[in-house]
Amino acid sequence: MMQLHRIYVIGVVTNPEKGVMIFNDQIANGSFTFCGCEVHPGEDWRNQLFLAIKQKTWLEDIQFEQILWAQSFPAHVIAKDPTFTFFVHVNTVKKGHEHGYRWVKSLEEMNQLALFHPLALSLCEDVLKKRVSLSSK
């Protein structure tokens, strides 16, 4: 029996002065991740991601830059079901309300944090260095 994937879109939000926005995903264990949402059939992924970021940060000035990566994940990595996830670079010049997330400016700072998935570090590195590397994923 074939199991269908859920579709998620994840925003890797950057600010030219603040760095990369990461969310405190699970406060108890101190892990960090990105802001994102599930996209259902017929929904515009850009609109859904904009609404998810706006709801969590109060930012309304986000600009979609590029798709950084797309990957299929087995069950229990991103969600309880298998998922197909698009990671999108999103830029803002505002800082939002800064509750439940933080900004990081360097890879050294990120290496000190517990990130949700090893891919998160690679995506942060891509946006901080203003490049997309398909070989490092």
N, C-alpha and C positions, 0 to 999 in steps of 0.2 A: 504494500500500500504506500503510495507516494504522499509524503507530508508536505503541505504548502508552507512557504515561508511567509512570515510577516515582513512588511517593508518599513524600515526606519530611515529617517534622515537626521543627521547629527551635525550641528553647527560648531565649527572650530572658530570661535570669535576672537578677533584681534583688535587691538587699539594701538595706533602708532606710538603712543607715549607709554602705555601701561603694559603691553605685551599680549599674552594669550590668556583668555578667561577660562578658568576651570572651576567646576562645581564640586562642593563637598557632598559627594554622593551618599556616603554612609558615615555620618558623624561619629558613630560608635567606633568604627575601625579606621577612621581617618582617610578613607580612599577618595580619590578625585576622579572626575570624568567630565564630559562635555554636555551641553544642553541639546536635547533632541526630542523627537516624538515619532509615534507611529503614523504612517500615512495609509489611509484606506482607499479602496478603489473609487475613482472619480474625484479625489481631492488633489488640489494643486500643492505639490510638496513645498514650493517656495512660500506660499501663504501659510501652510501649517508650521513650517520652521520659524517664520517670522513671528507668528502668534505664540509659539512655545518660548522663544527667546524673550519676547516682549513681556509675557506673563511672569517669567522668572526674574527679569532684570529691570523692567520698565524702559528698556531701550526701544526707540522707534526709528532710529536713523541708520539701521543696518543696511549694508550693501553686500550683495552676493558677488563673490569674486570668482571662484572656480570650484569644480568638484575635485577633491584631493584624492579620493580613494573610494572604491566600492568593493564590498566583500560579503560573502555568505558566511554566517556563523552558525554552528550547531546549537541545539537547544541548551539553555542555561548559561550561555556566555553573555549575551546582551539581554535576552528575555527567556521565559520558560520554553517558548517554542523556537524552532529554527528561524533565523532572520536573515534578510538581505538588507544591508545597511550602506547608505551613501554618506560619506563624510564631505562636508562642504565648507570651504573657507568663507567666512563672513567677516566684514570689517565694520568698525564703528569709530567715531571720534569722541563719543560720550563715554562716561564710565558707569552709568546706571546707578542703582541704589547700593550696590556692593554688600548685599546680605545673602549668605548662602553660597557665595562664590568668591574667588580671589583672582588676581592677575599675577602672572609669572613672566619674567622678562628673559630668563636665561635657562639653558639646559642644566646648568649646575643646580639652580633652584628647583627644577623639576625632578632631578635625580634624587632629591631629598624627600619627595612626596611619594605616597603609595597611589599609583595611577590604576584606574579600573582595568586596563588591558595594555599589554606591551605596545600595541599599535598606537596608543595615545601619545607616547613619548615621541615616536617617529613622526606623527602628524604635527605635534607641537614644533619639532625641529624643522619640519618643512616650512611652516608659516613664519617662524622666527628668522629663518635664513632666506625667506622669499624664494623658495624653489619647491618643486615637487619631485621627489625621488621614488620611482616605482620599484627600484631594486632593494630599497631598505625595508620593505614591508614584509 
